[in-house]
């Protein structure tokens, strides 16, 4: 089983001031990419991207947009590519049909192709959007994945709003139980 971090780049600061009081809901990781790899043993990373109205790539989680440039992301991907043993799940972070336009799909697809062509030692996978879970890009790799984090696991009550609480209550037992899937994605990989 490969350990994966859900919303791997969500440790980053938010760009919008009005989102800062809700950062605890959008944050799913405490450690940066290098720390997740080296200290926590993560080998699968969850990248959620979209393009803003100016056509710039952004890392996002719902309405949360993170302060990170494309160059910063390229440095992380270069680091992971040099390791040679990583998967990166790429999701098109659009959540409604209004955003799911032909232009948005084309931008996403072009960037996914760029990722595959540039970082050949990373196994990219998924390519789905979050509006209707359809494929916006088809990657070569298709591992199986068990997602064990707050927003997908019962009891979807208060811990759904507090990913860190879900991780504190469940990561240890989920990791001990393991999975028969290729990858297990969890929140807060530093909490075991």
MARBA-3410 file (N, C-alpha, C, O; in Angstrom, 1 decimal):
192
0.8,-1.2,0.0,0.0,0.0,0.0,0.9,1.3,0.0,1.8,1.3,0.8 ~ 0.5,2.2,-0.8,1.3,3.5,-0.9,0.5,4.5,-0.1,-0.7,4.7,-0.3 ~ 1.2,5.2,0.7,0.6,6.3,1.5,0.5,7.5,0.7,1.4,8.0,0.1 ~ -0.7,8.1,0.7,-1.0,9.3,-0.1,-1.5,10.4,0.8,-2.3,10.1,1.8 ~ -1.2,11.7,0.5,-1.8,12.8,1.3,-2.9,13.5,0.5,-2.7,13.8,-0.7
-4.0,13.6,1.1,-5.2,14.2,0.5,-5.0,15.7,0.5,-4.5,16.3,1.5 ~ -5.3,16.4,-0.6,-5.1,17.8,-0.7,-3.7,18.2,-0.2,-3.5,19.0,0.7 ~ -2.7,17.7,-0.9,-1.3,17.7,-0.5,-0.7,19.2,-0.3,0.1,19.4,0.5 ~ -1.2,20.1,-1.1,-0.7,21.5,-1.1,-1.6,22.4,-0.2,-1.4,23.6,-0.2 ~ -2.5,21.8,0.6,-3.4,22.7,1.4,-2.7,23.2,2.7,-3.3,23.9,3.4
-1.4,22.9,2.9,-0.7,23.5,4.0,-0.3,25.0,3.7,0.1,25.7,4.6 ~ -0.5,25.4,2.4,-0.1,26.7,2.0,-1.0,27.8,2.5,-2.2,27.5,2.9 ~ -0.5,29.0,2.6,-1.4,30.1,3.0,-2.4,30.5,1.9,-2.2,30.2,0.8 ~ -3.6,31.0,2.4,-4.7,31.3,1.5,-4.4,32.7,0.9,-3.8,33.6,1.5 ~ -4.9,32.9,-0.3,-4.8,34.2,-1.0,-5.9,35.2,-0.6,-5.6,36.4,-0.5
-7.1,34.8,-0.3,-8.2,35.6,0.0,-8.3,35.9,1.5,-8.4,34.9,2.3 ~ -8.3,37.1,2.0,-8.4,37.4,3.4,-9.7,36.9,4.0,-9.6,36.4,5.2 ~ -10.8,36.9,3.3,-12.0,36.5,3.9,-12.1,34.9,4.1,-13.0,34.5,4.8 ~ -11.2,34.2,3.5,-11.2,32.8,3.7,-10.3,32.4,4.9,-10.5,31.2,5.4 ~ -9.5,33.2,5.4,-8.6,32.9,6.5,-9.3,32.4,7.8,-8.8,31.4,8.4
-10.5,32.9,8.1,-11.2,32.3,9.3,-11.7,30.9,9.1,-11.9,30.2,10.0 ~ -11.7,30.5,7.8,-12.2,29.1,7.5,-11.0,28.2,7.1,-11.3,27.1,6.6 ~ -9.8,28.7,7.3,-8.7,27.9,6.8,-8.6,26.5,7.4,-8.2,25.6,6.8 ~ -9.1,26.4,8.7,-9.1,25.1,9.3,-10.0,24.0,8.6,-9.7,22.8,8.7 ~ -10.9,24.5,7.8,-11.8,23.6,7.1,-11.1,23.1,5.8,-11.2,22.0,5.4
-10.4,24.1,5.1,-9.7,23.8,3.9,-8.4,23.1,4.0,-7.9,22.5,3.1 ~ -7.7,23.3,5.2,-6.4,22.7,5.4,-6.5,21.2,5.7,-7.2,20.8,6.6 ~ -5.8,20.4,4.9,-5.7,19.0,5.1,-4.3,18.5,5.4,-4.2,17.3,5.7 ~ -3.3,19.3,5.3,-1.9,18.9,5.6,-1.2,20.0,6.4,-1.5,21.2,6.2 ~ -0.3,19.6,7.2,0.6,20.6,8.0,1.9,20.7,7.3,2.6,21.8,7.4
2.4,19.7,6.7,3.8,19.6,6.2,3.8,20.0,4.7,2.9,19.7,4.0 ~ 5.0,20.5,4.3,5.2,20.8,2.9,5.5,19.5,2.1,5.6,18.5,2.8 ~ 5.6,19.6,0.8,5.8,18.4,0.0,7.0,17.6,0.4,7.0,16.4,0.5 ~ 8.1,18.3,0.6,9.4,17.6,0.9,9.3,16.9,2.3,9.7,15.8,2.4 ~ 8.7,17.6,3.2,8.5,17.0,4.6,7.5,15.8,4.5,7.7,14.8,5.1
6.4,15.9,3.7,5.5,14.8,3.5,6.3,13.6,3.0,6.0,12.4,3.4 ~ 7.1,13.8,2.0,7.9,12.7,1.4,8.9,12.2,2.4,8.9,11.0,2.6 ~ 9.8,13.0,2.9,10.9,12.6,3.7,10.5,12.1,5.2,11.1,11.2,5.7 ~ 9.6,12.9,5.8,9.3,12.6,7.2,8.1,11.6,7.4,8.1,10.9,8.4 ~ 7.2,11.6,6.4,6.0,10.9,6.6,5.9,9.7,5.7,5.0,8.9,5.8
6.7,9.6,4.7,6.7,8.4,3.8,5.7,8.5,2.7,5.3,7.5,2.1 ~ 5.2,9.7,2.4,4.2,9.9,1.4,4.8,9.6,0.0,5.9,10.1,-0.3 ~ 4.1,8.8,-0.8,4.5,8.6,-2.2,3.5,8.9,-3.2,3.7,8.8,-4.4 ~ 2.3,9.3,-2.7,1.2,9.8,-3.6,0.7,11.2,-3.1,0.4,11.3,-1.9 ~ 0.7,12.1,-4.0,0.3,13.5,-3.7,-0.9,13.8,-4.5,-1.1,13.4,-5.6
-1.8,14.7,-3.9,-3.1,15.0,-4.4,-3.0,16.5,-4.8,-3.1,17.4,-4.0 ~ -3.0,16.7,-6.1,-2.8,18.1,-6.7,-4.2,18.5,-7.2,-4.7,17.9,-8.1 ~ -4.7,19.7,-6.8,-6.0,20.2,-7.2,-5.8,21.5,-7.9,-5.4,22.5,-7.2 ~ -6.0,21.6,-9.2,-5.7,22.8,-9.9,-6.9,23.3,-10.7,-7.8,22.5,-11.0 ~ -6.8,24.5,-11.1,-7.7,25.1,-12.0,-7.1,26.4,-12.6,-6.0,26.8,-12.1
-7.7,27.0,-13.5,-7.1,28.2,-14.1,-8.1,29.4,-13.8,-9.3,29.2,-13.9 ~ -7.6,30.5,-13.3,-8.4,31.6,-12.9,-8.8,32.4,-14.2,-8.5,32.0,-15.3 ~ -9.6,33.4,-14.0,-10.2,34.1,-15.1,-9.1,34.8,-16.0,-9.3,35.2,-17.1 ~ -7.9,35.0,-15.4,-6.8,35.6,-16.1,-6.0,34.5,-16.9,-5.0,34.8,-17.6 ~ -6.4,33.2,-16.7,-5.7,32.1,-17.4,-4.5,31.6,-16.6,-3.7,30.8,-17.2
-4.3,32.0,-15.4,-3.2,31.6,-14.6,-3.6,30.3,-13.8,-4.7,30.2,-13.3 ~ -2.6,29.4,-13.7,-2.8,28.2,-12.9,-2.9,28.5,-11.4,-2.0,29.3,-10.9 ~ -3.8,27.9,-10.7,-3.9,28.1,-9.3,-4.1,26.7,-8.6,-4.7,25.8,-9.2 ~ -3.6,26.6,-7.4,-3.9,25.4,-6.6,-5.0,25.8,-5.7,-5.0,26.9,-5.1 ~ -6.0,24.9,-5.6,-7.3,25.3,-4.9,-7.8,24.1,-4.2,-7.5,22.9,-4.4
-8.7,24.4,-3.3,-9.6,23.4,-2.6,-10.9,24.1,-2.4,-11.1,24.8,-1.4 ~ -11.8,23.8,-3.3,-13.1,24.5,-3.2,-12.9,26.0,-3.5,-12.3,26.3,-4.5 ~ -13.4,26.8,-2.6,-13.2,28.3,-2.8,-11.8,28.7,-2.3,-11.4,29.9,-2.5 ~ -11.1,27.9,-1.6,-9.8,28.2,-1.1,-8.8,28.2,-2.2,-8.6,27.2,-2.9 ~ -8.1,29.3,-2.4,-7.0,29.5,-3.4,-5.8,29.7,-2.6,-5.7,30.6,-1.7
-4.7,29.0,-2.9,-3.5,29.1,-2.2,-2.5,30.0,-2.8,-2.4,30.1,-4.0 ~ -1.6,30.6,-1.9,-0.5,31.4,-2.4,0.6,30.5,-2.9,1.4,30.0,-2.0 ~ 0.7,30.4,-4.2,1.7,29.5,-4.7,1.8,29.8,-6.2,0.8,29.9,-6.9 ~ 3.0,30.0,-6.7,3.1,30.3,-8.1,3.3,29.0,-8.9,3.6,28.0,-8.3 ~ 3.2,29.1,-10.2,3.4,28.0,-11.0,4.9,27.5,-10.9,5.2,26.3,-10.9
5.8,28.5,-10.8,7.2,28.1,-10.6,7.4,27.4,-9.3,8.2,26.4,-9.2 ~ 6.7,27.8,-8.2,6.8,27.0,-6.9,6.4,25.6,-7.1,7.0,24.6,-6.6 ~ 5.2,25.4,-7.8,4.7,24.1,-8.1,5.7,23.3,-8.9,6.0,22.1,-8.6 ~ 6.3,23.9,-9.9,7.3,23.2,-10.8,8.5,22.7,-9.9,9.0,21.6,-10.2 ~ 8.9,23.5,-8.9,10.0,23.1,-8.1,9.6,21.8,-7.3,10.4,20.9,-7.2
8.4,21.8,-6.8,7.9,20.6,-6.1,7.9,19.4,-7.0,8.3,18.3,-6.6 ~ 7.4,19.6,-8.2,7.2,18.4,-9.1,8.6,18.0,-9.6,8.8,16.8,-9.8 ~ 9.5,18.9,-9.8,10.9,18.5,-10.1,11.5,17.7,-9.0,12.2,16.7,-9.3 ~ 11.3,18.1,-7.8,11.8,17.3,-6.6,11.2,15.9,-6.6,11.9,14.9,-6.5 ~ 9.9,15.8,-6.8,9.2,14.5,-6.8,9.7,13.6,-8.0,9.9,12.4,-7.9
9.9,14.3,-9.1,10.3,13.5,-10.3,11.7,12.9,-10.1,12.0,11.8,-10.5 ~ 12.6,13.7,-9.4,13.9,13.2,-9.2,13.9,12.0,-8.2,14.8,11.2,-8.2 ~ 12.9,11.9,-7.4,12.8,10.8,-6.5,12.4,9.5,-7.2,12.9,8.4,-6.9 ~ 11.6,9.6,-8.3,11.3,8.5,-9.2,10.3,7.5,-8.7,10.1,6.5,-9.4 ~ 9.7,7.7,-7.5,8.8,6.7,-7.0,7.5,7.2,-6.5,6.8,6.7,-5.7
7.1,8.3,-7.2,5.9,9.0,-6.7,4.7,9.0,-7.7,4.9,8.9,-8.9 ~ 3.5,9.0,-7.2,2.3,9.2,-7.9,1.8,10.6,-7.6,2.0,11.1,-6.5 ~ 1.1,11.2,-8.5,0.4,12.5,-8.3,-1.0,12.4,-8.9,-1.1,12.3,-10.1 ~ -2.0,12.5,-8.0,-3.3,12.5,-8.5,-3.6,14.0,-8.9,-3.5,14.9,-8.0 ~ -4.1,14.2,-10.1,-4.4,15.6,-10.6,-5.9,15.7,-10.7,-6.5,14.9,-11.5
-6.5,16.6,-10.0,-7.9,16.8,-10.1,-8.2,18.2,-10.6,-7.5,19.2,-10.2 ~ -9.2,18.3,-11.4,-9.6,19.6,-11.9,-10.6,20.2,-10.9,-11.7,19.8,-10.8 ~ -10.1,21.2,-10.2,-10.8,21.8,-9.0,-11.9,22.8,-9.4,-11.8,24.0,-9.1 ~ -12.8,22.3,-10.2,-14.0,23.0,-10.5,-15.2,22.3,-9.9,-15.2,21.0,-10.1 ~ -16.1,23.0,-9.3,-17.2,22.3,-8.6,-18.6,22.6,-9.1,-19.6,22.2,-8.4
-18.7,23.3,-10.2,-20.1,23.5,-10.7,-20.0,23.5,-12.3,-19.0,23.7,-12.9 ~ -21.2,23.3,-12.8,-21.2,23.2,-14.3,-20.9,24.5,-15.0,-20.5,24.5,-16.2 ~ -21.2,25.6,-14.3,-20.9,26.9,-14.9,-19.4,27.1,-15.2,-19.0,27.6,-16.2 ~ -18.5,26.5,-14.3,-17.1,26.6,-14.5,-16.6,25.5,-15.5,-15.5,25.7,-16.0 ~ -17.4,24.5,-15.7,-16.9,23.4,-16.5,-17.2,23.6,-18.0,-18.0,23.0,-18.6
-16.4,24.6,-18.5,-16.5,25.0,-19.9,-15.5,24.3,-20.8,-14.6,23.6,-20.3 ~ -15.7,24.3,-22.1,-14.8,23.7,-23.0,-13.4,24.3,-22.9,-12.4,23.6,-22.9 ~ -13.4,25.6,-22.6,-12.1,26.3,-22.5,-11.3,25.8,-21.2,-10.1,25.6,-21.2 ~ -12.1,25.7,-20.1,-11.5,25.2,-18.9,-11.0,23.8,-19.0,-9.9,23.5,-18.5 ~ -11.7,22.9,-19.7,-11.3,21.6,-19.9,-10.1,21.5,-20.8,-9.1,20.7,-20.6
-10.0,22.4,-21.8,-8.9,22.5,-22.7,-7.6,22.9,-21.9,-6.5,22.3,-22.1 ~ -7.7,24.0,-21.1,-6.6,24.4,-20.3,-6.1,23.3,-19.4,-4.9,23.1,-19.3 ~ -7.0,22.7,-18.7,-6.7,21.6,-17.8,-5.9,20.5,-18.6,-4.9,20.0,-18.2 ~ -6.5,20.1,-19.7,-5.9,19.0,-20.5,-4.5,19.3,-21.0,-3.6,18.5,-21.0 ~ -4.4,20.6,-21.5,-3.0,21.0,-22.0,-2.0,20.9,-20.8,-0.9,20.5,-21.0
-2.4,21.4,-19.6,-1.5,21.3,-18.5,-1.2,19.9,-18.1,0.0,19.6,-17.8 ~ -2.2,19.0,-18.1,-1.9,17.6,-17.7,-0.9,17.0,-18.7,-0.1,16.2,-18.3 ~ -1.1,17.3,-20.0,-0.2,16.7,-21.0,1.2,17.3,-20.8,2.2,16.5,-20.9 ~ 1.3,18.6,-20.4,2.6,19.2,-20.1,3.3,18.5,-18.9,4.4,18.2,-18.9 ~ 2.5,18.2,-17.9,3.0,17.5,-16.7,3.6,16.1,-17.1,4.7,15.8,-16.7
2.8,15.3,-17.9,3.3,14.0,-18.3,4.6,14.1,-19.2,5.5,13.3,-19.0 ~ 4.6,15.1,-20.0,5.8,15.2,-20.9,7.0,15.7,-20.2,8.1,15.4,-20.6 ~ 6.8,16.6,-19.2,7.9,17.2,-18.5,8.4,16.4,-17.3,9.7,16.3,-17.1 ~ 7.6,15.8,-16.5,8.0,15.0,-15.3,7.7,13.5,-15.6,6.8,12.9,-15.0 ~ 8.5,12.9,-16.4,8.3,11.6,-16.8,8.5,10.5,-15.8,8.1,9.4,-15.9
9.1,10.9,-14.6,9.4,9.9,-13.6,8.3,10.0,-12.5,8.4,9.3,-11.5 ~ 7.3,10.8,-12.7,6.1,10.8,-11.8,5.0,10.1,-12.5,4.7,10.2,-13.7 ~ 4.3,9.3,-11.8,3.1,8.6,-12.3,1.8,9.4,-12.0,1.3,9.4,-10.9 ~ 1.4,10.2,-13.0,0.2,11.1,-12.9,-1.0,10.2,-13.1,-1.0,9.3,-14.0 ~ -2.1,10.5,-12.4,-3.3,9.8,-12.6,-4.5,10.6,-12.2,-4.4,11.7,-11.6
-5.7,10.1,-12.6,-7.0,10.6,-12.3,-7.5,11.5,-13.4,-8.1,11.0,-14.4 ~ -7.4,12.9,-13.4,-7.8,13.7,-14.5,-9.3,14.1,-14.4,-9.8,14.6,-15.4 ~ -10.0,13.8,-13.3,-11.4,14.1,-13.2,-11.6,15.5,-12.7,-10.8,16.1,-12.1 ~ -12.8,16.0,-12.9,-13.3,17.3,-12.4,-14.2,17.0,-11.2,-14.7,15.9,-11.0 ~ -14.3,18.0,-10.3,-15.2,17.8,-9.1,-16.6,18.3,-9.3,-17.4,18.3,-8.4
-16.9,18.8,-10.5,-18.3,19.2,-10.8,-19.2,18.0,-11.0,-20.3,18.0,-10.4 ~ -18.8,17.1,-11.8,-19.6,15.9,-12.0,-18.8,14.6,-12.1,-19.3,13.5,-12.4 ~ -17.5,14.7,-11.7,-16.6,13.6,-11.6,-16.3,12.9,-13.0,-15.8,11.8,-13.0 ~ -16.6,13.6,-14.0,-16.2,13.1,-15.4,-14.7,13.3,-15.7,-14.1,14.2,-15.0 ~ -14.2,12.6,-16.6,-12.8,12.7,-17.0,-12.6,13.9,-17.9,-13.2,14.1,-19.0
-11.7,14.8,-17.5,-11.3,16.0,-18.3,-10.0,15.7,-19.0,-9.6,16.4,-19.9 ~ -9.3,14.7,-18.5,-8.0,14.2,-19.1,-7.8,12.8,-18.7,-8.0,12.4,-17.6 ~ -7.3,12.0,-19.6,-7.1,10.6,-19.4,-5.5,10.4,-19.3,-4.8,10.5,-20.2 ~ -5.1,10.0,-18.1,-3.7,9.7,-17.8,-3.4,8.2,-18.1,-4.3,7.4,-18.2 ~ -2.2,7.9,-18.3,-1.7,6.6,-18.6,-1.9,5.7,-17.3,-2.4,4.5,-17.5
-1.6,6.2,-16.2,-1.7,5.4,-14.9,-3.1,5.4,-14.4,-3.8,6.4,-14.5 ~ -3.5,4.3,-13.7,-4.9,4.2,-13.1,-4.8,3.3,-11.9,-5.5,2.3,-11.9 ~ -4.1,3.8,-10.8,-4.1,2.9,-9.6,-5.4,2.9,-8.9,-6.3,3.8,-9.1 ~ -5.6,1.9,-8.1,-6.8,1.9,-7.2,-6.5,2.7,-6.0,-5.4,2.8,-5.5 ~ -7.5,3.3,-5.4,-7.3,4.3,-4.3,-8.4,4.2,-3.2,-9.6,4.1,-3.6
-8.0,4.1,-2.0,-9.0,4.2,-0.9,-8.8,5.6,-0.3,-7.7,6.0,0.1 ~ -9.9,6.3,-0.2,-9.9,7.7,0.4,-10.4,7.6,1.8,-11.6,7.4,2.0 ~ -9.6,7.9,2.8,-10.0,7.8,4.2,-9.7,9.1,4.9,-8.7,9.3,5.6 ~ -10.5,10.1,4.6,-10.4,11.4,5.2,-11.8,12.0,5.5,-12.8,11.4,5.1 ~ -11.8,13.1,6.1,-13.0,13.6,6.8,-14.2,13.8,5.8,-15.3,13.5,6.1
-13.9,14.3,4.6,-15.0,14.7,3.7,-15.7,13.5,3.0,-16.7,13.7,2.3 ~ -15.1,12.4,3.1,-15.7,11.2,2.4,-16.1,10.1,3.4,-16.8,9.1,2.9 ~ -15.7,10.1,4.6,-16.0,9.0,5.5,-17.0,9.4,6.6,-17.1,10.5,7.0 ~ -17.9,8.4,6.9,-18.8,8.7,8.0,-18.1,8.8,9.3,-16.9,8.3,9.4 ~ -18.6,9.4,10.3,-20.0,9.9,10.4,-20.1,11.3,10.0,-20.5,12.0,10.9
-19.9,11.8,9.0,-20.0,13.1,8.4,-20.7,14.2,9.3,-21.7,14.8,8.8 ~ -20.3,14.3,10.5,-20.9,15.3,11.4,-19.9,16.4,11.6,-19.4,17.0,10.6 ~ -19.5,16.6,12.8,-18.6,17.7,13.1,-17.2,17.5,12.5,-16.5,18.4,12.1 ~ -16.8,16.2,12.5,-15.4,16.0,12.0,-15.3,16.2,10.5,-14.2,16.4,9.9 ~ -16.4,16.3,9.7,-16.4,16.7,8.3,-15.9,18.1,8.2,-15.2,18.5,7.2
-16.2,19.0,9.1,-15.7,20.4,9.1,-14.3,20.6,9.7,-13.8,21.6,9.6 ~ -13.8,19.5,10.4,-12.6,19.6,11.0,-11.7,18.5,10.6,-11.6,17.5,11.3 ~ -11.0,18.6,9.4,-10.2,17.5,9.0,-9.2,17.0,10.0,-8.8,15.8,10.0 ~ -8.6,18.0,10.7,-7.6,17.6,11.7,-8.2,16.7,12.8,-7.5,15.7,13.3 ~ -9.4,17.0,13.2,-10.1,16.2,14.2,-10.3,14.7,13.7,-10.0,13.8,14.4
-10.8,14.7,12.4,-11.0,13.3,11.8,-9.6,12.6,11.8,-9.6,11.4,12.2 ~ -8.6,13.2,11.4,-7.2,12.6,11.4,-6.8,12.1,12.7,-6.3,11.0,12.9 ~ -7.0,12.9,13.8,-6.6,12.5,15.1,-7.4,11.3,15.6,-6.9,10.5,16.3 ~ -8.7,11.3,15.2,-9.5,10.2,15.7,-9.4,8.9,14.9,-9.7,7.8,15.4 ~ -8.9,9.0,13.6,-9.0,7.8,12.7,-7.7,7.4,12.0,-7.7,6.3,11.6
-6.7,8.3,11.8,-5.6,7.9,11.0,-4.9,6.6,11.6,-4.5,5.8,10.8 ~ -4.7,6.6,12.9,-3.9,5.4,13.4,-4.6,4.1,13.1,-4.0,3.2,12.6 ~ -6.0,4.0,13.3,-6.7,2.8,13.0,-6.8,2.5,11.5,-6.7,1.4,11.1 ~ -7.0,3.6,10.7,-7.0,3.4,9.3,-5.7,2.9,8.7,-5.7,2.0,7.9 ~ -4.6,3.4,9.2,-3.3,3.0,8.7,-3.0,1.5,9.2,-2.4,0.8,8.5
-3.4,1.2,10.4,-3.2,-0.1,11.0,-4.0,-1.2,10.2,-3.5,-2.3,9.9 ~ -5.2,-0.8,9.8,-6.1,-1.7,9.0,-5.5,-1.9,7.6,-5.6,-3.0,7.1 ~ -5.0,-0.8,7.1,-4.5,-0.8,5.7,-5.6,-0.9,4.7,-6.8,-0.7,5.0 ~ -5.3,-1.3,3.5,-6.2,-1.4,2.4,-5.7,-2.4,1.3,-4.5,-2.6,1.2 ~ -6.6,-2.9,0.6,-6.2,-3.8,-0.5,-6.0,-3.0,-1.8,-5.7,-3.6,-2.9
-6.3,-1.7,-1.7,-6.1,-0.8,-2.9,-4.6,-0.5,-3.0,-3.8,-0.7,-2.1 ~ -4.2,0.1,-4.1,-2.8,0.5,-4.4,-2.4,1.7,-3.5,-1.3,1.7,-3.0 ~ -3.3,2.6,-3.2,-3.0,3.8,-2.5,-4.1,4.1,-1.5,-5.2,3.8,-1.7 ~ -3.6,4.6,-0.3,-4.5,5.1,0.7,-4.3,6.6,0.9,-3.1,7.0,1.2 ~ -5.3,7.5,0.7,-5.2,8.9,0.8,-5.7,9.3,2.2,-6.9,8.9,2.5
-5.0,10.1,3.0,-5.4,10.5,4.3,-5.1,12.0,4.5,-4.2,12.6,3.8 ~ -5.9,12.6,5.4,-5.6,14.0,5.8,-4.4,13.9,6.9,-4.3,12.9,7.6 ~ -3.7,15.0,7.0,-2.7,15.2,8.0,-1.8,13.9,8.2,-1.9,13.2,9.2 ~ -1.0,13.7,7.2,-0.1,12.5,7.2,0.9,12.5,8.3,1.4,11.4,8.6 ~ 1.1,13.6,9.0,2.0,13.7,10.1,1.3,13.1,11.4,2.0,12.9,12.4
0.0,12.9,11.4,-0.7,12.4,12.5,-1.0,10.9,12.3,-1.8,10.5,11.5 ~ -0.2,10.1,13.1,-0.3,8.6,12.9,-0.6,8.0,14.2,-0.7,6.7,14.3
END
